[in-house]
Amino acid sequence: MQPRSFALIASTYFCSFSIMMKSLPILLTTIPVVPIPVFDGGVVENKEKVLKELERARPNDLSIGEVAERAKLSRPTASTWLKVLGAEGKAEVSRKIGAAVFYRLKKRSQ
């Protein structure tokens, strides 16, 4: 009895596996692809907060810590967005004192 039941289980398993493997390409082509938003959850808001704090401080400069404190962000987040604004040409490093880096808005060209 046991050899028969084992053969039945084994044949059922291999049959199911072969059916699955044959239908796999069909399954993969029919799965809808939905774009997943990578940056969601206030990322743009954080950038706007940093920009707003630099605008409020104009013509003075602010350290990364000051921007983070005023915008209620972590220092690494504030530092990242200040670097992004610098790369976009909206902010610039005004001075460095030891490890402290100070940023200000770039002067508008006329």
PyMOL commands that set and color helices and strands:
alter all, ss='L'
color gray80, all
select helices_A, chain A and resi 2-30+43-57+64-71+75-87
alter helices_A, ss='H'
color red, helices_A
select strands_A, chain A and resi 62-63+91-97+100-105
alter strands_A, ss='S'
color yellow, strands_A
deselect
rebuild
show_as cartoon
